Amino acid sequence: MDRLLAACGHASSEDRAMDSHSLERERGITILAKVTSFTWGGFHINAVDTPGHADFGGEVERVLGLVDGCVLLVDAAEGPLAQTKYVVAKALERGLRPIVLLNKVDRPAATPERCAAVANSLLDLFVSLGASDEQLDFPLLYASAKQGWASRTLPIGPEGEVRVPDVREDAAARGLRQEGMAPLLDTIVAHVPAPGTAADLEGPFAMRVAMIERDPYIGRISTGRIESGRVRIGDKVWVLSHEAGGPVGGEARITRISKRAGMSKIQLDEAVAGDIVSVAGPGECRGRRRNPRVHERTHERWRR
């Protein structure tokens, strides 16, 4: 994720810049899902950085409802691990069309033969999980995140070895910055569908919440994706939660809207369908009722 942000002009002096939690820094792994956004080629891209460790597969499953596609990052030498099957199964169940990125192809163990074997094992995994024809027709890219490059083809040297291009020197020589991640970003733009249609903007407001945190000053902050409609500061909304016996809802007022852009947080007056935002206000709802009456289209989206 650091390389993608840098390629889009959001450079950071820190490695693993989005891993801000103290435990993540200590262990050197991603534990909590993080949301950000950036612009590439005139397209606005919402990105969710998720854990890869087996212990945090549930964190990945929880945020799949926020996205329209996924990039499956696999070590080119190690191949798919036990947790890969779990998260891939959940992504395929939601109808997501994956982009496969074989990373660390600069390692000596990532020979062309090994890369081909890993790609075939991933195809077999997708087939065993019941992937559709569209999902099986996945783009395959090769990368070295450490060196900051990605390629649609595996660069092979004259002796049959993986040839690692020094894209940073090449980019600097031509006055460019982090050009090496362009193939991955272009593939994301071409392969991942847009999050909605014009009709979604005019529909009733519906937001799928995936993450909740508490701020000592402004209270509970809910982060999720707006599925339809729009929301402004001061709007009254219904907050629905699923409990035994049916949905329970209560009224709340939106007091703050924000989103992530690169490593920065931007305050908004309004957000619309397709945005992944954080809102403050919906905490302890007033007048909570069981099976509240809400707009039918909103209720249908909530049930999915």
Stockholm file with secondary structure:
# STOCKHOLM 1.0

chainA/1-304         MDRLLAACGHASSEDRAMDSHSLERERGITILAKVTSFTWGGFHINAVDTPGHADFGGEVERVLGLVDGCVLLVDAAEGPLAQTKYVVAKALERGLRPIVLLNKVDRPAATPERCAAVANSLLDLFVSLGASDEQLDFPLLYASAKQGWASRTLPIGPEGEVRVPDVREDAAARGLRQEGMAPLLDTIVAHVPAPGTAADLEGPFAMRVAMIERDPYIGRISTGRIESGRVRIGDKVWVLSHEAGGPVGGEARITRISKRAGMSKIQLDEAVAGDIVSVAGPGECRGRRRNPRVHERTHERWRR
#=GR chainA/1-304 SS CHHHHHHTTCCCSSTTTTCCSHHHHHHTSCCSCEEEEEEETTEEEEEEECCCSGGGHHHHHHHGGGCSCEEEEEETTTCCCHHHHHHHHHHHHTTCCEEEEEECTTSTTCCHHHHHHHHHHHHHHHHHTTCCHHHHSCCEEEEETTTTEEESSCCBCTTSSBCCCCHHHHHHHTTCSSGGGHHHHHHHHHHSCCSCCHHHHHSCCEEEEEEEEEETTTEEEEEEEEEESEEETTCEEEEEEEETTEEEEEEEECCEEEEEETTEEEEESEEETTCEEEEECCSSCEEEEESCCCCHHHHHHHHC
#=GC SS_cons         CHHHHHHTTCCCSSTTTTCCSHHHHHHTSCCSCEEEEEEETTEEEEEEECCCSGGGHHHHHHHGGGCSCEEEEEETTTCCCHHHHHHHHHHHHTTCCEEEEEECTTSTTCCHHHHHHHHHHHHHHHHHTTCCHHHHSCCEEEEETTTTEEESSCCBCTTSSBCCCCHHHHHHHTTCSSGGGHHHHHHHHHHSCCSCCHHHHHSCCEEEEEEEEEETTTEEEEEEEEEESEEETTCEEEEEEEETTEEEEEEEECCEEEEEETTEEEEESEEETTCEEEEECCSSCEEEEESCCCCHHHHHHHHC
//
